[in-house]
Amino acid sequence: MNTYYWRRAAVVGILGVLFLGVVLRIDTVSAQTANDLAGTWTLVSSVTEQGGTKTEPYGPNAKGIMTVDANGHYVTVAMRAGLPKFASNNRTTGTPEENKSIIEGSIAHFGTLSVNEAGTVIILKIESATFANWDGSEHKWPFTITGDTLQFTVPAASGGGTATTVWKRAN
């Protein structure tokens, strides 16, 4: 075989390796922008670690949704599956036990989000939350997107400890 054949084979091989590297890299990119978060996400899991103990604050079948628009506005809700119904059928007259169960089993907040320059941290400016201590606060949560999965870490979870939350793109 001649030199031309070997040079051509080498170039094709190198291009193939580069192409494969780009394709594999696309699926595991961690540097993102706020636009990469736009859309609707459904909750897969939420695990909190505190003092070496891991718990699922919203249970093993947690329900939740997060929506992010193209302008960086977001809303997120997470809750325990099977929250109790109020005996009075009126949310303003729940018993202390019913209210406690709802508060401990859910969280919701909304505001705006952006992503740091490195594309590795979500910056949330929480306008309002069911955990009022977060109202008007800013939070920085490390995150990654792999395929259709978003994972972020909440360094100071509303119930204490550190939470790792996993979401799946719905659209």
JOSULJO-V903746 format. One record per pair of residues at least 12 apart in sequence whose ideal C-beta (glycine too) atoms are under 10 Angstrom apart, sorted by the first residue. I is the first residue (numbers start at 1). J is the second residue. D is the distance in Angstrom with one decimal. If there is no record, write none. Layout:
# JOSULJO-V903746
I:J:D
I:J:D
This chain:
# JOSULJO-V903746
26:147:9.3
27:145:9.7
27:146:6.6
27:147:5.4
27:148:9.9
28:144:8.3
28:145:9.0
28:146:5.4
28:147:8.1
29:119:8.3
29:144:8.5
29:145:6.9
29:146:8.0
29:147:9.8
30:118:9.0
30:119:7.0
30:120:5.9
30:142:9.3
30:143:8.0
30:144:4.5
30:145:7.2
30:146:8.1
30:151:9.9
31:115:8.8
31:116:9.7
31:117:9.4
31:118:6.4
31:119:3.2
31:120:6.4
31:144:9.4
31:145:9.5
32:115:5.9
32:116:10.0
32:118:9.8
32:119:4.7
32:120:8.0
32:121:10.0
32:122:8.9
32:143:7.5
32:144:8.2
32:145:5.5
32:150:9.1
33:72:10.0
33:114:8.9
33:115:5.5
33:119:6.4
34:68:7.4
34:69:9.8
34:70:8.6
34:71:8.8
34:72:4.9
34:74:9.3
34:112:9.1
34:113:6.2
34:114:5.3
34:115:5.0
34:119:9.7
34:122:8.3
34:123:9.1
35:68:9.0
35:70:6.7
35:71:9.9
35:72:8.7
35:115:8.9
36:68:9.4
36:115:7.9
36:119:8.3
36:145:6.2
36:150:9.1
37:66:8.7
37:67:10.0
37:68:4.6
37:69:9.8
37:72:8.5
37:74:7.9
37:113:6.9
37:114:9.6
37:115:7.4
37:122:7.3
37:143:8.3
37:145:7.7
37:150:7.1
37:152:9.8
37:167:9.6
37:169:9.6
38:67:9.0
38:68:5.1
38:69:6.3
38:70:5.1
38:71:8.9
38:72:8.4
38:73:9.9
38:74:9.4
38:171:9.8
39:66:9.2
39:67:7.5
39:68:6.5
39:69:8.9
39:70:9.4
39:148:9.7
39:150:9.8
39:169:6.0
39:170:7.2
39:171:5.2
40:65:6.6
40:66:7.3
40:67:5.0
40:68:8.1
40:167:9.5
40:168:10.0
40:169:7.5
40:170:4.2
40:171:5.2
41:64:8.4
41:65:7.0
41:66:4.4
41:67:7.5
41:68:7.7
41:74:9.7
41:76:8.4
41:148:9.0
41:149:9.3
41:150:5.9
41:165:9.8
41:166:9.6
41:167:3.8
41:168:6.6
41:169:5.9
41:170:6.2
41:171:9.0
42:63:8.4
42:64:6.8
42:65:5.9
42:66:8.1
42:167:6.6
42:168:5.4
42:169:8.2
42:170:5.0
42:171:9.9
43:58:7.7
43:61:10.0
43:62:5.4
43:63:6.4
43:64:3.0
43:65:7.0
43:66:7.6
43:76:8.7
43:77:8.7
43:78:5.6
43:79:8.8
43:165:7.2
43:166:7.7
43:167:6.0
43:168:8.1
44:62:8.3
44:64:8.8
44:149:7.4
44:150:9.2
44:151:8.9
44:165:8.3
44:166:4.2
44:167:6.1
44:168:5.2
45:58:8.8
45:60:8.2
45:61:9.7
45:62:6.6
45:64:9.7
45:151:9.4
45:164:8.0
45:165:7.2
45:166:4.8
45:167:9.1
45:168:9.9
46:58:5.4
46:59:9.2
46:62:5.6
46:64:7.6
46:78:6.1
46:107:9.3
46:154:8.9
46:157:8.8
46:163:5.9
46:164:7.4
46:165:4.7
46:166:7.6
46:167:9.5
47:62:9.8
47:157:10.0
47:161:9.7
47:162:9.3
47:163:6.8
47:164:5.2
47:165:8.0
47:166:8.5
48:154:8.4
48:157:5.4
48:158:9.5
48:159:6.3
48:160:7.5
48:161:4.7
48:162:6.9
48:163:4.6
48:164:8.0
48:165:9.4
49:153:9.9
49:157:9.0
49:160:9.9
49:161:5.4
49:162:5.3
49:163:7.8
49:164:7.6
50:157:8.0
50:159:8.2
50:160:5.2
50:161:2.9
50:162:7.4
50:163:9.3
51:160:9.0
51:161:7.4
52:161:9.8
53:161:8.4
54:161:8.9
54:162:9.9
54:164:9.2
55:159:8.8
55:161:8.3
55:163:9.7
56:80:8.9
56:163:10.0
57:78:8.4
57:79:10.0
57:80:7.9
57:104:7.7
57:105:7.9
57:106:9.5
57:107:8.5
57:157:7.7
57:158:8.7
57:159:5.5
57:160:9.6
57:161:9.2
57:163:7.4
58:78:5.5
58:79:5.9
58:80:4.6
58:81:7.8
58:83:9.7
58:104:9.4
58:105:6.4
58:106:7.3
58:107:8.3
58:159:10.0
58:165:9.6
59:79:9.0
59:80:4.6
59:81:5.9
59:82:7.9
59:83:9.8
59:105:7.6
60:80:9.6
60:81:8.3
61:80:8.2
61:81:4.1
61:82:7.9
62:78:6.2
62:79:7.1
62:80:6.5
62:81:6.6
62:105:9.2
62:106:9.7
62:165:9.2
63:77:8.3
63:78:7.4
63:79:5.4
63:80:7.7
63:81:5.4
63:82:9.3
63:83:9.1
63:106:9.1
64:76:7.0
64:77:5.8
64:78:3.7
64:79:6.6
64:80:10.0
64:106:9.0
64:107:8.9
64:108:9.2
64:165:8.4
64:167:7.8
65:77:5.7
65:78:8.4
65:79:9.9
65:108:9.8
65:167:8.9
65:170:7.7
66:78:8.4
66:109:10.0
66:110:10.0
66:113:9.8
66:150:8.2
66:152:9.9
66:165:9.0
66:167:6.0
66:170:9.3
67:110:9.2
67:170:9.0
67:171:9.7
68:112:9.6
68:113:6.6
68:122:9.6
68:150:9.7
69:112:9.7
71:112:8.0
72:111:9.2
72:112:4.9
72:113:5.4
72:114:5.8
72:115:9.0
72:123:9.6
72:124:9.9
72:125:9.1
73:110:7.5
73:111:7.5
73:112:5.6
73:113:8.0
73:127:9.2
74:109:8.6
74:110:6.4
74:111:6.6
74:112:6.9
74:113:5.0
74:122:9.1
74:124:7.4
74:125:9.7
74:126:9.4
74:127:9.8
75:108:7.4
75:109:7.6
75:110:4.0
75:111:8.4
75:127:9.7
76:107:8.1
76:108:6.7
76:109:6.1
76:110:7.3
76:111:9.6
76:113:9.7
76:124:9.0
76:126:9.8
76:129:9.4
76:165:9.1
76:167:9.0
77:106:7.3
77:107:7.5
77:108:4.3
77:109:8.4
77:110:9.1
77:130:8.7
78:105:9.3
78:106:6.7
78:107:5.5
78:108:7.6
78:109:9.6
78:163:9.8
78:165:7.6
78:167:9.7
79:102:8.4
79:105:5.8
79:106:3.8
79:107:7.7
79:108:8.2
79:130:10.0
80:101:8.2
80:102:9.0
80:104:8.1
80:105:3.5
80:106:6.7
81:105:9.0
82:105:8.9
83:98:9.1
83:101:6.5
83:102:5.9
83:104:9.8
83:105:5.4
83:106:6.8
84:97:8.2
84:98:5.8
84:101:5.3
84:102:7.6
84:105:8.7
85:98:8.3
86:98:5.2
86:99:8.8
86:101:9.9
86:102:8.6
102:130:9.2
103:130:7.6
103:131:8.6
104:159:7.7
106:130:6.8
106:131:9.8
107:129:7.1
107:130:5.6
107:131:5.9
107:134:8.9
107:157:9.3
107:158:5.8
107:159:8.5
108:128:8.9
108:129:6.8
108:130:4.8
108:131:8.8
109:124:7.9
109:126:5.1
109:127:7.9
109:128:6.7
109:129:3.5
109:130:7.0
109:131:7.4
109:134:6.1
109:135:8.6
109:137:9.7
109:139:9.4
109:158:8.9
110:124:9.6
110:126:7.5
110:127:5.8
110:128:6.3
110:129:7.8
111:124:6.1
111:125:4.9
111:126:4.5
111:127:3.9
111:128:7.4
111:129:8.4
111:134:9.1
111:135:9.3
111:136:8.9
111:137:9.1
111:138:9.1
111:139:9.4
112:124:7.7
112:125:4.9
112:126:8.8
112:127:7.5
112:138:10.0
113:125:7.3
113:126:9.4
113:139:9.3
113:141:9.3
115:143:8.2
116:140:7.5
116:142:9.5
116:143:9.9
119:143:9.2
119:144:9.8
119:145:9.6
120:142:6.1
120:143:7.0
120:144:7.7
121:139:9.8
121:140:5.1
121:141:6.6
121:142:5.5
121:143:6.9
121:152:8.9
121:153:9.7
122:139:8.1
122:140:7.3
122:141:4.8
122:142:8.0
122:143:5.0
122:150:9.2
122:152:5.9
122:153:9.8
122:154:9.9
123:138:6.6
123:139:7.4
123:140:5.5
123:141:8.1
124:137:8.4
124:138:6.8
124:139:4.5
124:140:7.8
124:141:6.8
124:152:9.6
124:154:9.6
125:137:7.9
125:138:5.3
125:139:8.3
126:138:7.4
126:139:6.6
129:158:7.8
130:158:8.8
131:157:9.7
131:158:4.3
131:159:8.6
133:158:7.5
134:156:9.8
134:158:6.8
139:152:10.0
139:154:7.3
139:155:8.2
139:156:7.8
140:154:9.9
140:155:7.8
141:153:6.0
141:154:5.5
141:155:7.1
141:156:9.7
141:163:9.2
141:165:8.7
142:154:9.4
142:155:8.0
142:164:9.9
143:165:9.3
143:167:9.7
145:167:9.5
145:169:8.6
147:168:9.4
147:169:8.3
148:167:9.2
148:168:5.9
148:169:4.0
148:170:8.9
148:171:9.7
149:166:6.4
149:167:7.1
149:168:5.9
149:169:7.6
150:165:8.5
150:166:7.3
150:167:4.4
150:168:7.8
150:169:7.2
151:164:6.7
151:165:7.0
151:166:4.9
151:167:7.5
152:164:7.7
152:165:5.7
152:166:8.5
152:167:8.1
153:165:7.9
